[in-house]
C-alpha cells in the first residue's frame, strides 16, 4: 500500500491534470463557438496597450458579442 504522502502527491497530480484539461476544453469550446480567450486578451492588452486598463470580463465578452453578431461600434485592435 502506498504511503499517505505518495497518495497525496498522486491526488495533487490528478487534480492538476484535470484542471489543466478542463481549462483546455473550455478554451477549445469557446473557440468553436467564436468566444475569444479573455486571458489572452489581457496579456495582449497589457503588453501592447499599457497606457489603458484592459476591459473587465463582462465588457470584453459583450464587445465581442456585438462584433460577432453585428452590433454597433464593432471592436478593432491594432
C-alpha positions as CSV (number, residue, x, y, z in Angstrom):
1,X,0.0,0.0,0.0
2,X,1.4,3.5,-0.9
3,X,2.3,5.8,1.9
4,X,0.0,8.7,2.7
5,X,2.5,11.2,1.2
6,X,2.5,9.3,-2.1
7,X,-1.2,9.2,-2.1
8,X,-1.4,13.0,-1.6
9,X,1.1,13.5,-4.3
10,X,-0.9,11.4,-6.7
11,X,-4.1,13.2,-5.8
12,X,-2.5,16.6,-6.4
13,X,-1.1,15.3,-9.8
14,X,-4.5,14.0,-10.8
15,X,-6.3,17.2,-9.7
16,X,-3.8,19.4,-11.5
17,X,-4.1,17.4,-14.7
18,X,-7.9,17.5,-14.5
19,X,-7.8,21.3,-14.0
20,X,-5.4,21.8,-17.0
21,X,-7.6,19.5,-19.1
22,X,-10.7,21.4,-18.1
23,X,-9.2,24.8,-19.0
24,X,-8.2,23.4,-22.4
25,X,-11.7,22.1,-23.0
26,X,-13.2,25.4,-22.0
27,X,-10.8,27.3,-24.3
28,X,-11.5,24.9,-27.2
29,X,-15.2,25.1,-26.7
30,X,-15.1,28.9,-26.6
31,X,-13.1,29.0,-29.8
32,X,-15.5,26.6,-31.5
33,X,-18.5,28.9,-30.8
34,X,-16.5,32.1,-31.5
35,X,-15.7,33.3,-28.0
36,X,-12.3,34.7,-27.7
37,X,-9.9,33.9,-24.8
38,X,-10.1,36.6,-22.1
39,X,-6.7,35.7,-20.6
40,X,-5.1,36.0,-24.0
41,X,-6.7,39.4,-24.4
42,X,-5.5,40.6,-21.0
43,X,-1.9,39.5,-21.9
44,X,-2.1,41.3,-25.2
45,X,-3.7,44.5,-23.8
46,X,-1.1,44.7,-21.0
47,X,1.8,44.2,-23.4
48,X,0.7,46.4,-26.3
49,X,-1.7,49.0,-24.7
50,X,-0.1,49.5,-21.3
51,X,-1.5,53.1,-21.1
52,X,-5.1,51.7,-21.0
53,X,-6.6,49.4,-18.5
54,X,-8.0,46.2,-20.0
55,X,-11.7,45.7,-20.2
56,X,-13.3,43.7,-17.4
57,X,-14.6,40.2,-18.4
58,X,-18.2,41.3,-18.8
59,X,-17.4,44.3,-21.0
60,X,-15.0,42.2,-23.1
61,X,-17.5,39.5,-23.9
62,X,-20.3,42.0,-24.6
63,X,-18.0,43.8,-27.0
64,X,-17.1,40.6,-28.8
65,X,-20.7,39.5,-29.0
66,X,-21.6,42.9,-30.6
67,X,-18.7,42.4,-33.0
68,X,-19.7,38.9,-33.9
69,X,-23.4,39.5,-34.3
70,X,-23.3,42.9,-36.0
71,X,-23.8,45.3,-33.1
72,X,-23.0,48.9,-33.4
73,X,-19.4,50.1,-32.8
74,X,-17.5,46.9,-33.6
75,X,-14.2,46.3,-31.9
76,X,-10.9,46.7,-33.7
77,X,-7.5,46.4,-32.1
78,X,-4.2,47.1,-33.7
